Amino acid sequence: MPATNSIHEETALLGSVPTDSMVDIELKNIQLQYPLSRTLSKDSSSLLMHEDKVETPLGSMLVAVQGDRSKPAIITYHDIGLNHTACFQSFFNFVDNRMLLQNFCVYHVNAPGQEEGAATLPEGFEYPTMDQLADMLINVLDFYGLKRFIGFGVGSGANIMARFSLTHSDKVDALILVNCVSTQAGWIEWGYQKLNARHLKTKGMTQSAMDYLMWHHFGKATEERNHDLVHVYKQYFEKNVNAFNLGLFIDSYVKRTDLAIVRELDLMKKKTARMIKCPVMMVTGNNSPHVDDTVTMNGRLDPTNSNWMKLQDCGHVLEEQPAKVSEALRLFLQGQGYVPSLSRVKLSQSRSQSIDEDYLANAVRQGVRITENPITEHAVC
């Protein structure tokens, strides 16, 4: 019988294994080790950037230039606790954005004293207000000879970009604002931020300050969503942030004034109303603590040239949903007449060089839901 023969063969094989080679091992402990391959510090892509110190009457700013300066300009501005590397490096290194960088030159602006390895600002240094930080972008434009640009800001950086567009509307073609707040700080935010700023300036990066920064960027239950990413950010806040300088930046952010923008639908009154004139794409994540703030700001924007997006399963949209943000960014820029060559087919060909076809098919099928003020069909090339 075949079954009987196979049993005999297995028995013979087992019998041929020397029993004296089997050794009992006692498991005494398990040590958890975190993967350290991902960091928020500069990587090889940073070597392709050119960095300049732009001097202004209110302090110097580090600007990192990425791409061909003959291309249209995108100026980025980071959030509190981050710099241009930590905030934007992974997003612009994302495979779908490679072709984007072929069509634009990106100027990454760092707030005074927030760049990687920044020296501690002198005692008594008067940190610029949010309005002054916005006005300092004029110095960046003059330094590089830029006439107009597309603004891309996150958190406090988005607030700065919005302020600049209100006072220099002729220099901004469009805005991409992530987790942007248009109102002044409430009492709860003011209390937490003032306490954290005081601790950062006197005690360094405390646990309470770190917890608040994690909540600010990711929202609640971050450990459950992405344990490794949370660990990377905590390591960064603990070891790479100049706590004193950050305390000054937070002080400035918590003292921000209301943008005082209004939604005016009357065509005649629009000319004199305080409004953001350029097209705006607002982005937030459903786990972000700033969702309600973005809804409030969206209600104050012109519905004819603004879009509001809420992405699912994320708080930090650039880190947790880069594919969807990249797709939305492409559609938005195409709607403004930019990058007509960035079709889905070309993006698919570029992406297939680094990821497998199954993942590609799934990523292409994932759509981006834009609510309230959707991008019209003619914007898609």
Phi, psi and chi 1 to 4 in degrees:
 res  aa     phi    psi   chi1   chi2   chi3   chi4
   1 MET       -  137.0  -62.3  -69.8  -68.8      -
   2 PRO   -60.9  -39.8  -21.9   31.0      -      -
   3 ALA   -63.5  -40.0      -      -      -      -
   4 THR   -65.6  -39.2  -55.6      -      -      -
   5 ASN   -64.0  -41.7  -67.1  -23.8      -      -
   6 SER   -65.3  -36.9   62.6      -      -      -
   7 ILE   -63.2  -43.2  -67.0  174.7      -      -
   8 HIS   -62.8  -39.4  -71.8  -46.0      -      -
   9 GLU   -65.1  -43.0  -68.6  176.7   -0.6      -
  10 GLU   -64.3  -39.9  -68.3  177.5    2.1      -
  11 THR   -63.3  -39.3  -56.5      -      -      -
  12 ALA   -66.9  -40.5      -      -      -      -
  13 LEU   -65.7  -43.8  -71.7  172.6      -      -
  14 LEU   -64.7  -35.5  -69.8  173.3      -      -
  15 GLY   -70.3  -22.6      -      -      -      -
  16 SER   -81.6  -13.0   63.6      -      -      -
  17 VAL   -76.2  123.0  177.2      -      -      -
  18 PRO   -65.3  125.0   23.4  -33.0      -      -
  19 THR   -71.8  -23.4   56.3      -      -      -
  20 ASP   -75.0  -10.3   56.0   -7.2      -      -
  21 SER   -84.7   -8.3   64.6      -      -      -
  22 MET   -86.5  121.9  -52.4  -66.1  -73.2      -
  23 VAL  -123.3  132.2  179.2      -      -      -
  24 ASP   -76.3  133.7  -67.9  -26.2      -      -
  25 ILE  -120.7  131.0  -60.5  177.1      -      -
  26 GLU   -97.1  124.9 -179.2 -177.8   -2.0      -
  27 LEU   -84.3  110.7 -178.0   62.8      -      -
  28 LYS   -92.0  -39.3  -65.4 -176.3  177.2  179.7
  29 ASN  -157.3  163.9   59.5   69.5      -      -
  30 ILE  -125.1  128.5  -61.8  176.1      -      -
  31 GLN  -108.6  123.8 -177.3  176.7    2.0      -
  32 LEU   -84.2  126.7 -179.9   63.9      -      -
  33 GLN  -120.5  133.9  -67.0 -175.1  -15.9      -
  34 TYR   -91.2  143.0  -66.0  100.7      -      -
  35 PRO   -70.1  132.6   23.9  -32.5      -      -
  36 LEU  -111.5   15.1  -60.8  177.4      -      -
  37 SER   -69.8  -28.4   57.0      -      -      -
  38 ARG  -100.6  128.9  166.7   73.9 -163.4  -80.6
  39 THR  -134.8  168.2   68.6      -      -      -
  40 LEU  -102.9   13.1  -62.4 -179.3      -      -
  41 SER   -90.8  175.6  -59.3      -      -      -
  42 LYS   -63.6  139.3  -63.8  178.6 -179.1  178.5
  43 ASP  -119.1 -164.4   60.6   11.6      -      -
  44 SER   -61.3  -29.9   57.4      -      -      -
  45 SER   -66.4  -25.2   65.8      -      -      -
  46 SER   -69.0  -22.3  -60.2      -      -      -
  47 LEU   -66.8  -21.6  -59.8  176.7      -      -
  48 LEU   -84.5   -5.4  -56.8  176.9      -      -
  49 MET   -93.4  147.6  -63.0 -173.7 -169.5      -
  50 HIS  -106.3  127.4  176.0   73.5      -      -
  51 GLU  -107.4  138.4  -64.2 -176.3  -11.9      -
  52 ASP  -131.2  146.6  -63.9  -62.0      -      -
  53 LYS   -95.0  113.9  -83.0  -79.3 -171.3  179.4
  54 VAL   -97.7  115.8  178.4      -      -      -
  55 GLU   -86.2  136.6  -61.4  -65.7  -23.6      -
  56 THR  -133.9  164.8   77.2      -      -      -
  57 PRO   -62.6  -17.4  -24.0   34.2      -      -
  58 LEU  -106.1    7.4  -60.3  173.0      -      -
  59 GLY   130.8  168.0      -      -      -      -
  60 SER   -95.0  152.0   62.8      -      -      -
  61 MET  -129.8  137.1  -61.9 -173.0  -61.2      -
  62 LEU   -86.9  129.4  179.6   74.2      -      -
  63 VAL  -122.4  126.2 -178.8      -      -      -
  64 ALA  -105.8  126.3      -      -      -      -
  65 VAL  -103.2  127.0 -176.7      -      -      -
  66 GLN  -125.7  111.8 -175.5  177.4   13.0      -
  67 GLY   115.4 -175.0      -      -      -      -
  68 ASP   -82.1  119.7 -175.4   -6.3      -      -
  69 ARG   -69.8   -8.9  -72.2  179.8   54.6 -176.8
  70 SER   -81.1   -9.7   65.5      -      -      -
  71 LYS   -85.9  164.0  -56.5  -68.9 -175.2  179.6
  72 PRO   -56.2  148.6  -24.9   33.4      -      -
  73 ALA   -96.6  137.4      -      -      -      -
  74 ILE  -117.2  126.1  -65.1  176.8      -      -
  75 ILE  -109.7  125.4  -64.3 -177.7      -      -
  76 THR  -104.3  153.6   70.6      -      -      -
  77 TYR  -141.5  128.6 -143.3  116.9      -      -
  78 HIS   -83.7  173.0   58.9   86.4      -      -
  79 ASP   -94.4  173.7 -159.3   -3.9      -      -
  80 ILE   -64.3  143.6   56.9  172.9      -      -
  81 GLY    84.4   -8.1      -      -      -      -
  82 LEU  -123.6  171.1  -55.5  175.8      -      -
  83 ASN  -129.2 -172.4   52.1   45.1      -      -
  84 HIS   -63.9  -32.8   82.6  -87.5      -      -
  85 THR   -69.5  -51.4  -55.9      -      -      -
  86 ALA   -66.1  -32.9      -      -      -      -
  87 CYS   -85.0  -38.8 -167.3      -      -      -
  88 PHE  -121.4  -12.5  -66.8  103.3      -      -
  89 GLN   -59.8  -50.2  177.9  174.4  -96.4      -
  90 SER   -66.5  -34.5   63.5      -      -      -
  91 PHE   -68.0  -45.9  178.3   72.2      -      -
  92 PHE   -76.6  -14.8  -78.8  100.4      -      -
  93 ASN   -84.6  -10.6  -76.0  -13.3      -      -
  94 PHE   -60.4  140.5 -173.7   65.3      -      -
  95 VAL   -58.3  -35.5   60.8      -      -      -
  96 ASP   -69.1  -16.8  -74.6    4.1      -      -
  97 ASN   -96.4    1.0  -69.3  -36.6      -      -
  98 ARG   -63.0  -43.8  -69.0  176.7 -176.6  173.8
  99 MET   -71.6  -26.8  -64.1 -172.0   69.2      -
 100 LEU   -62.3  -40.9 -179.1   68.7      -      -
 101 LEU   -69.6  -17.0  -70.6  174.1      -      -
 102 GLN   -76.5  -16.0  -64.0  175.5   11.0      -
 103 ASN  -109.1   -9.6  -67.1  -89.6      -      -
 104 PHE  -137.2  159.3  -67.8   93.1      -      -
 105 CYS  -111.2  127.1 -177.7      -      -      -
 106 VAL  -104.0  127.0 -176.0      -      -      -
 107 TYR  -109.6  109.3  -61.1   79.2      -      -
 108 HIS   -92.1  113.8  -59.8  -74.0      -      -
 109 VAL   -96.4  133.5  176.4      -      -      -
 110 ASN  -107.6  132.5  -67.1  -87.2      -      -
 111 ALA   -61.6  153.6      -      -      -      -
 112 PRO   -52.4  125.6  -26.9   34.7      -      -
 113 GLY    77.9    8.8      -      -      -      -
 114 GLN  -105.8   -5.3  -52.5  -55.7  -49.8      -
 115 GLU   -69.8  162.9   68.7  -88.9   14.1      -
 116 GLU   -64.1  130.6 -175.9  173.3  -31.0      -
 117 GLY    73.3   21.8      -      -      -      -
 118 ALA   -67.2  141.8      -      -      -      -
 119 ALA   -73.9  150.7      -      -      -      -
 120 THR   -65.6  130.5  -59.0      -      -      -
 121 LEU   -65.4  147.2  -65.4  171.4      -      -
 122 PRO   -64.2  150.4   21.7  -32.3      -      -
 123 GLU   -61.0  133.3 -164.9   73.7   31.5      -
 124 GLY    88.8   -0.4      -      -      -      -
 125 PHE   -63.2  127.9  176.4   80.4      -      -
 126 GLU   -88.7  104.8 -173.0  174.5  -14.7      -
 127 TYR   -71.4  140.1 -154.5   84.6      -      -
 128 PRO   -60.9  147.8  -20.1   31.5      -      -
 129 THR   -74.1  173.1   64.9      -      -      -
 130 MET   -62.7  -39.0  -64.7  -64.3  -74.7      -
 131 ASP   -65.4  -38.5  -72.2  -39.8      -      -
 132 GLN   -69.7  -38.0  -70.2  172.7  -27.9      -
 133 LEU   -60.8  -38.2  -72.1  171.8      -      -
 134 ALA   -65.8  -43.7      -      -      -      -
 135 ASP   -66.2  -26.2  -70.7  -23.2      -      -
 136 MET   -65.8  -17.0  -70.5  168.0   70.8      -
 137 LEU   -66.2  -23.5  -69.7  175.3      -      -
 138 ILE   -59.6  -39.1  -75.0  -68.9      -      -
 139 ASN   -63.9  -35.4  -61.1   96.8      -      -
 140 VAL   -66.1  -44.2  176.2      -      -      -
 141 LEU   -61.5  -43.4  -61.8 -177.2      -      -
 142 ASP   -66.1  -38.7  -67.3  -18.7      -      -
 143 PHE   -61.6  -41.3 -174.4   90.0      -      -
 144 TYR  -100.2    1.0  -66.6  104.1      -      -
 145 GLY    69.5   33.9      -      -      -      -
 146 LEU   -90.4  138.4  -58.7  175.5      -      -
 147 LYS   -96.9  -40.3  -58.2  -61.8 -177.4 -176.7
 148 ARG  -144.0  160.6  -57.1 -179.4   66.6   87.1
 149 PHE  -157.8  168.0   68.0   92.6      -      -
 150 ILE  -103.6  126.5  -62.9  168.4      -      -
 151 GLY   -92.3  137.7      -      -      -      -
 152 PHE  -134.6  103.2 -171.6  172.7      -      -
 153 GLY  -125.5  151.6      -      -      -      -
 154 VAL  -123.5  128.3  178.8      -      -      -
 155 GLY    59.4 -120.1      -      -      -      -
 156 SER   -61.2  -34.1   58.9      -      -      -
 157 GLY   -65.4  -34.6      -      -      -      -
 158 ALA   -67.0  -39.1      -      -      -      -
 159 ASN   -62.6  -40.1 -173.8  -83.8      -      -
 160 ILE   -64.4  -42.8  -69.1  170.5      -      -
 161 MET   -63.1  -40.9  -75.6  -66.6  178.9      -
 162 ALA   -63.7  -41.3      -      -      -      -
 163 ARG   -62.3  -42.6  -69.6  175.3 -172.7  -84.6
 164 PHE   -63.5  -40.1 -178.2   85.7      -      -
 165 SER   -66.3  -27.2   70.3      -      -      -
 166 LEU   -72.6  -32.3  -71.7  170.5      -      -
 167 THR   -99.3  -17.3   54.4      -      -      -
 168 HIS  -136.5   58.5  -56.9   88.3      -      -
 169 SER   -63.5  -24.1   59.2      -      -      -
 170 ASP   -74.4   -9.3   59.5  -42.9      -      -
 171 LYS  -107.3   -2.8  -60.2 -176.7 -178.3  -60.7
 172 VAL  -116.9  120.3 -176.0      -      -      -
 173 ASP   -83.1  -35.6  -73.4  -30.9      -      -
 174 ALA  -165.5  161.4      -      -      -      -
 175 LEU  -130.3  135.5  -72.0  175.4      -      -
 176 ILE  -114.2  112.2  -59.0   99.7      -      -
 177 LEU  -117.8  120.4  -54.1  178.0      -      -
 178 VAL  -106.0  123.5  179.3      -      -      -
 179 ASN    52.7   47.7  -67.4  -26.6      -      -
 180 CYS   -85.0  137.6 -172.1      -      -      -
 181 VAL  -111.9  131.4  179.1      -      -      -
 182 SER  -104.5   -9.5   63.4      -      -      -
 183 THR  -102.4  169.6   57.1      -      -      -
 184 GLN   -76.6  167.0   63.8 -175.9   15.5      -
 185 ALA   -67.5  137.8      -      -      -      -
 186 GLY   -78.1  175.0      -      -      -      -
 187 TRP   -63.0  -40.1  -75.1  109.3      -      -
 188 ILE   -66.7  -48.8  -63.9  177.5      -      -
 189 GLU   -60.8  -43.6  179.3 -170.2    0.7      -
 190 TRP   -59.1  -43.3 -174.3   87.7      -      -
 191 GLY   -65.0  -48.2      -      -      -      -
 192 TYR   -62.4  -46.7  -87.7  111.7      -      -
 193 GLN   -66.9  -39.2  -66.3  -80.5   35.6      -
 194 LYS   -64.8  -40.7  -70.8  -66.3  -71.8 -175.7
 195 LEU   -64.9  -44.4 -178.9   61.9      -      -
 196 ASN   -65.0  -41.0  -71.1  -33.7      -      -
 197 ALA   -61.9  -39.8      -      -      -      -
 198 ARG   -65.1  -43.4 -178.8 -175.1  -58.1  172.4
 199 HIS   -64.7  -41.8  -74.1  170.8      -      -
 200 LEU   -61.9  -37.3  -72.9  167.2      -      -
 201 LYS   -80.5  -21.3  -71.6 -175.2  -74.5 -173.8
 202 THR  -112.1  -34.0   57.8      -      -      -
 203 LYS  -115.7   -9.5  -58.9  179.3 -178.8  179.1
 204 GLY    89.5 -161.5      -      -      -      -
 205 MET   -76.3  100.3 -177.5   61.1   68.6      -
 206 THR   -87.6  168.3   62.5      -      -      -
 207 GLN   -65.1  -38.2 -174.7   61.7   46.4      -
 208 SER   -66.7  -37.8   61.7      -      -      -
 209 ALA   -66.6  -40.7      -      -      -      -
 210 MET   -64.9  -42.7 -175.3 -175.0  -60.9      -
 211 ASP   -61.2  -39.4  -69.9  -18.0      -      -
 212 TYR   -67.3  -40.8 -171.4   86.5      -      -
 213 LEU   -63.4  -40.5  -72.6  171.3      -      -
 214 MET   -63.3  -41.7  -67.7  -59.1  -60.4      -
 215 TRP   -65.4  -40.4  173.6   84.4      -      -
 216 HIS   -60.9  -39.1  175.8   84.6      -      -
 217 HIS   -89.4  -34.2  -67.5  -66.0      -      -
 218 PHE  -116.0  -20.0  -69.6   92.9      -      -
 219 GLY    84.1 -155.4      -      -      -      -
 220 LYS   -88.7  162.5  -62.7  179.8  179.4  179.2
 221 ALA    56.0   40.2      -      -      -      -
 222 THR   -69.3  -35.3   53.1      -      -      -
 223 GLU   -60.7  -35.6  -65.6  -83.5   -1.2      -
 224 GLU   -72.0  -31.6  -60.1  174.3    4.9      -
 225 ARG   -81.4  -46.2  -62.8 -157.9  -49.7  -88.3
 226 ASN  -154.0   88.2 -161.9  -34.4      -      -
 227 HIS   -63.2  -43.3 -179.0   79.0      -      -
 228 ASP   -66.0  -42.3  -68.8  -18.7      -      -
 229 LEU   -64.1  -39.7 -176.6   61.8      -      -
 230 VAL   -61.4  -42.4  166.8      -      -      -
 231 HIS   -62.6  -40.8  177.0   72.6      -      -
 232 VAL   -61.5  -44.2  168.0      -      -      -
 233 TYR   -67.4  -40.2  -92.1   77.0      -      -
 234 LYS   -63.9  -40.5  -73.2 -176.6  175.8  179.7
 235 GLN   -61.9  -39.6  -71.0  -76.0   95.9      -
 236 TYR   -65.7  -48.2  168.6   79.2      -      -
 237 PHE   -61.7  -35.0  -69.9  139.0      -      -
 238 GLU   -75.6  -36.0 -175.7  178.1   -3.0      -
 239 LYS  -113.9  -22.1  -61.6 -179.7  179.6  179.9
 240 ASN  -113.8   -4.1  -63.5   83.5      -      -
 241 VAL  -101.8  132.8  172.2      -      -      -
 242 ASN   -78.7  103.3 -172.7  -51.0      -      -
 243 ALA   -62.4  -40.3      -      -      -      -
 244 PHE   -63.1  -47.1 -179.1   83.2      -      -
 245 ASN   -63.1  -39.6  -66.4   -4.2      -      -
 246 LEU   -63.4  -39.0  174.3   57.7      -      -
 247 GLY   -58.2  -38.6      -      -      -      -
 248 LEU   -67.1  -40.8  -64.3  176.6      -      -
 249 PHE   -65.6  -41.5 -171.4   19.6      -      -
 250 ILE   -64.5  -39.8  -70.0  178.0      -      -
 251 ASP   -56.7  -43.3 -105.7  -17.6      -      -
 252 SER   -66.1  -40.3  178.6      -      -      -
 253 TYR   -68.5  -39.6 -177.6   56.7      -      -
 254 VAL   -71.7  -20.0   78.0      -      -      -
 255 LYS   -92.9   10.7  -66.6  176.2 -177.3  176.0
 256 ARG   -60.1  151.0   66.6 -176.1 -178.0  -87.5
 257 THR   -96.1  163.8   57.2      -      -      -
 258 ASP   -66.6  142.8 -168.0  -69.0      -      -
 259 LEU   -67.1  -21.6  -67.9 -179.2      -      -
 260 ALA    58.7   34.6      -      -      -      -
 261 ILE   -90.9  155.2   54.0  177.1      -      -
 262 VAL  -132.7  155.3  -64.6      -      -      -
 263 ARG   -96.1  102.5  169.7  176.5  -75.2 -170.2
 264 GLU  -108.7  119.7 -178.7   55.5   68.5      -
 265 LEU   -96.6  -16.4  -58.1 -179.9      -      -
 266 ASP   -72.3  123.4 -172.5  -73.1      -      -
 267 LEU   -61.5  -35.1  -65.3  178.5      -      -
 268 MET   -73.1  -38.6  -63.1  -59.0  -65.2      -
 269 LYS   -77.1  -20.2  -65.8 -179.1  179.3  179.4
 270 LYS   -59.0  -31.5  -88.0 -173.4  177.6 -177.2
 271 LYS   -64.6  -30.5  -62.7  178.9 -178.7  179.2
 272 THR  -110.0  -10.4   56.6      -      -      -
 273 ALA   -70.6  150.2      -      -      -      -
 274 ARG   -81.6   97.9 -176.7  174.9  171.4   83.3
 275 MET  -136.5  157.2  -57.3  175.4   63.7      -
 276 ILE   -82.1  114.6  -64.8  179.6      -      -
 277 LYS   -78.6  -31.5  -50.4  -65.2 -175.2 -178.0
 278 CYS   -82.1  162.9   65.7      -      -      -
 279 PRO   -62.2  142.2  -22.3   33.1      -      -
 280 VAL  -130.6  133.9 -179.4      -      -      -
 281 MET  -116.2  114.9 -178.5  177.8   76.0      -
 282 MET  -101.8  136.4  -66.7 -165.2   61.3      -
 283 VAL  -131.3  139.3 -173.2      -      -      -
 284 THR  -150.2  169.1 -170.8      -      -      -
 285 GLY  -113.1  151.4      -      -      -      -
 286 ASN   -67.1  -19.1   70.3  -43.3      -      -
 287 ASN   -95.4   -0.6  -68.2  -39.2      -      -
 288 SER   -72.1  142.3  170.5      -      -      -
 289 PRO   -74.2   -2.6   26.9  -34.4      -      -
 290 HIS  -106.2   13.5  -47.4  -67.2      -      -
 291 VAL   -58.4  -49.9  173.6      -      -      -
 292 ASP   -62.3  -35.8  -68.4  -19.7      -      -
 293 ASP   -65.4  -39.5  -66.8  -45.8      -      -
 294 THR   -69.2  -34.4   63.9      -      -      -
 295 VAL   -63.7  -42.3  172.1      -      -      -
 296 THR   -61.0  -45.4  -61.4      -      -      -
 297 MET   -66.4  -40.1 -179.8  169.0  179.8      -
 298 ASN   -60.1  -34.3 -175.8   60.8      -      -
 299 GLY   -69.6  -11.9      -      -      -      -
 300 ARG  -104.6    1.1  -54.2  169.6   77.4  179.5
 301 LEU   -95.6  159.4  -64.2  175.9      -      -
 302 ASP   -69.9  117.9 -174.7   -9.9      -      -
 303 PRO   -67.2  -14.9   24.5  -33.2      -      -
 304 THR   -80.0  -15.0   62.6      -      -      -
 305 ASN  -136.6   25.0   66.4   -5.9      -      -
 306 SER  -133.8  151.0   61.6      -      -      -
 307 ASN  -133.5  144.6  -55.2  -73.3      -      -
 308 TRP  -126.2  129.8  178.6   81.1      -      -
 309 MET  -126.1  137.4  -62.6  171.7   45.4      -
 310 LYS  -123.8  114.3 -178.0  171.9   71.5  172.0
 311 LEU   -90.8  142.5  -56.8 -178.4      -      -
 312 GLN   -83.2  156.6  -61.5  -60.4  -49.9      -
 313 ASP    59.8   39.6  -56.7  -38.4      -      -
 314 CYS  -160.2  159.0   64.1      -      -      -
 315 GLY  -120.0  -48.5      -      -      -      -
 316 HIS   -94.6   94.0 -166.4  -33.1      -      -
 317 VAL   -65.7  -35.2  -65.3      -      -      -
 318 LEU   -67.6  -29.6  -61.4 -171.9      -      -
 319 GLU   -90.1  -40.2  -73.5  -78.1    7.0      -
 320 GLU   -95.4  -22.0  -62.0  178.9  -87.1      -
 321 GLN  -137.7   55.9  -65.8  -73.1    6.6      -
 322 PRO   -65.7  -32.3   24.6  -34.4      -      -
 323 ALA   -64.8  -43.7      -      -      -      -
 324 LYS   -70.0  -38.9  -67.3 -177.2  178.6  179.7
 325 VAL   -65.9  -40.3  177.0      -      -      -
 326 SER   -62.3  -43.0  177.5      -      -      -
 327 GLU   -64.3  -43.6  175.8   71.1    1.3      -
 328 ALA   -64.0  -39.8      -      -      -      -
 329 LEU   -63.4  -42.0  180.0   59.8      -      -
 330 ARG   -61.4  -47.7  178.9 -179.0   68.6   85.1
 331 LEU   -62.6  -41.4  -66.2  174.0      -      -
 332 PHE   -62.9  -45.6  177.6   70.0      -      -
 333 LEU   -68.4  -35.1  -67.0  176.4      -      -
 334 GLN   -64.5  -36.6  -76.4 -177.5  -20.5      -
 335 GLY   -64.0  -23.3      -      -      -      -
 336 GLN   -94.0    4.9  -49.1  -48.0  -45.1      -
 337 GLY    91.5   10.9      -      -      -      -
 338 TYR   -97.9  165.3  -68.8  100.0      -      -
 339 VAL    37.0   59.6  -70.3      -      -      -
 340 PRO   -66.8  -18.7   25.6  -35.0      -      -
 341 SER   -82.5   -7.7   61.3      -      -      -
 342 LEU   -83.2   74.4  -70.8 -175.5      -      -
 343 SER   -85.5  166.0   64.1      -      -      -
 344 ARG   -61.2  -35.8  -76.1 -179.9  179.3  -90.2
 345 VAL   -64.1  -46.2  174.9      -      -      -
 346 LYS   -66.7  -38.8  -69.7 -173.5  177.0 -178.2
 347 LEU   -62.8  -38.5  -78.3  173.5      -      -
 348 SER   -65.5  -40.8  -59.9      -      -      -
 349 GLN   -65.0  -39.6  -67.9  172.4  -12.0      -
 350 SER   -66.5  -42.2  174.2      -      -      -
 351 ARG   -68.5  -34.0 -169.6 -174.8  -60.5  172.7
 352 SER   -67.3  -15.1   63.5      -      -      -
 353 GLN   -72.0  -20.1  -63.2  175.7    2.0      -
 354 SER  -124.9   -8.4   58.8      -      -      -
 355 ILE  -135.8  159.7   54.6  179.1      -      -
 356 ASP   -75.8  164.1   59.7   85.5      -      -
 357 GLU   -67.6  -33.7  -64.8 -178.3   -3.1      -
 358 ASP   -63.0  -43.9  -69.3  -21.9      -      -
 359 TYR   -66.6  -37.6  177.4   79.3      -      -
 360 LEU   -60.2  -46.7  169.2   62.5      -      -
 361 ALA   -61.5  -39.1      -      -      -      -
 362 ASN   -68.1  -40.4  179.0   62.0      -      -
 363 ALA   -68.3  -37.5      -      -      -      -
 364 VAL   -68.4  -34.0  171.0      -      -      -
 365 ARG   -70.6  -24.9  -76.2 -164.6  -59.5  -92.3
 366 GLN   -71.5  115.3  -72.2 -179.0  -14.4      -
 367 GLY   -91.1  170.1      -      -      -      -
 368 VAL  -113.4  120.6  177.9      -      -      -
 369 ARG   -90.9  118.7  177.2  173.7  -63.0  176.8
 370 ILE  -110.6  122.1  -58.5  177.1      -      -
 371 THR  -105.1  159.9   62.4      -      -      -
 372 GLU    70.9  -59.0 -175.4  164.3  -23.4      -
 373 ASN  -124.7   71.9  -52.1  -44.2      -      -
 374 PRO   -66.4  151.4   25.3  -34.7      -      -
 375 ILE   -69.4  133.6  -62.6  175.7      -      -
 376 THR   -71.9  159.9   55.5      -      -      -
 377 GLU   -62.4  -32.2  -67.1 -179.3   -1.1      -
 378 HIS   -69.0  -11.0   71.3  -89.0      -      -
 379 ALA   -77.3  -14.2      -      -      -      -
 380 VAL   -93.7  120.7 -177.2      -      -      -
 381 CYS   -88.3      -  -61.9      -      -      -
